[in-house]
Amino acid sequence: MENSIHASTTTLAEMQAWLDQFAMERDWEKFHTPKNLAMSIAIEAAEIMELVQWTHGSEPLENSANNSPIAEEIADVLAYLLRLASVLKIDPAQALALKIKKNAIKYPAPVDSPESTK
């Protein structure tokens, strides 16, 4: 399955459906409360920080392949985020679009930016 899955062809809705099905098959839905999912997101994000804790920040990670430890932690954060969105009935794509729009107002691009001349 993983060889045919790519971000460019897989929707957030499909990923949410996989996770919802996975949780349902294991009767985990009762554990997937907003509080538990939010805590899990923070815990997994801290595990990403742990992997880069003693780096300078500019050097590439030794192993950043899809099956690397950091990829696993990124997957954990994404999985918990998508489950939380599902449980709260939030459309993550709409939420992100609204947040980007809000941030564009709060943090406008410089007028002399190369992007502004396009």
C-alpha positions in Angstrom: 0.0 0.0 0.0 2.7 2.6 1.0 4.4 2.5 -2.4 1.3 3.8 -4.1 0.5 6.5 -1.6 1.7 10.0 -2.2 0.7 13.4 -0.8 0.1 14.6 -4.3 -2.6 12.0 -4.9 -4.0 11.2 -1.5 -6.6 13.5 0.1 -7.0 14.5 3.7 -10.4 12.9 3.6 -9.0 9.6 2.6 -6.4 9.7 5.3 -9.1 10.6 7.9 -11.2 7.7 6.7 -8.2 5.3 7.1 -7.7 6.5 10.6 -11.4 6.5 11.5 -11.7 2.9 10.3 -8.5 1.9 12.1 -9.8 3.3 15.4 -13.3 1.9 14.9 -12.0 -1.7 14.2 -10.0 -1.6 17.5 -12.8 0.1 19.5 -10.5 3.0 20.2 -13.1 5.7 19.6 -13.9 5.8 23.3 -10.3 6.8 24.0 -10.1 9.4 21.2 -11.4 12.3 23.1 -10.4 15.8 22.2 -8.3 16.0 25.4 -6.5 12.7 24.8 -5.9 13.5 21.1 -4.6 17.0 21.9 -2.2 15.6 24.5 -1.0 13.0 22.0 -0.3 15.6 19.4 1.9 17.5 21.9 3.7 14.3 23.0 4.4 13.3 19.4 5.5 16.8 18.5 7.9 16.7 21.4 9.4 13.5 20.0 10.1 15.3 16.8 11.9 18.0 18.8 13.9 15.3 20.6 15.2 14.0 17.3 16.6 17.5 16.4 17.4 18.7 19.9 21.2 18.8 19.7 21.5 19.7 16.0 22.5 23.2 14.9 19.2 23.5 13.0 20.7 24.1 9.5 22.3 20.8 8.7 20.2 18.1 7.1 19.1 15.1 9.2 21.1 12.0 8.7 18.1 9.9 7.7 15.0 11.6 6.6 13.6 8.9 4.4 9.9 8.0 4.6 10.7 5.1 7.0 13.0 7.1 9.3 12.4 7.9 12.9 11.4 11.5 12.1 9.0 10.4 9.4 7.4 8.1 11.9 6.9 11.0 14.4 5.6 13.3 11.6 3.1 10.5 10.7 2.1 10.2 14.4 1.4 14.0 14.7 -0.5 14.0 11.4 -2.6 11.0 12.4 -3.5 12.5 15.8 -4.3 15.9 14.1 -6.5 14.2 11.5 -8.3 12.2 14.2 -8.9 15.3 16.3 -10.3 17.1 13.3 -12.5 14.1 12.6 -13.8 13.9 16.2 -14.5 17.6 16.3 -16.0 17.6 12.8 -13.5 20.2 11.6 -12.5 20.2 7.9 -8.7 20.6 8.1 -8.4 22.0 4.6 -11.0 24.7 5.3 -9.4 25.4 8.7 -6.0 25.8 7.1 -7.3 28.0 4.3 -9.0 30.3 6.8 -5.9 30.5 8.9 -3.7 31.3 5.9 -6.1 34.1 4.9 -6.1 35.4 8.5 -2.3 35.3 8.6 -2.0 37.1 5.2 -3.8 40.0 6.7 -1.8 39.9 10.0 1.5 39.4 8.2 1.3 41.0 4.8 4.1 40.2 2.3 6.5 43.1 1.7 5.5 45.3 -1.2 8.9 44.9 -2.8 8.7 41.1 -2.6 9.4 39.2 -5.8 6.1 37.4 -5.3 4.2 40.7 -5.5 5.5 41.4 -9.0 3.9 38.3 -10.4 
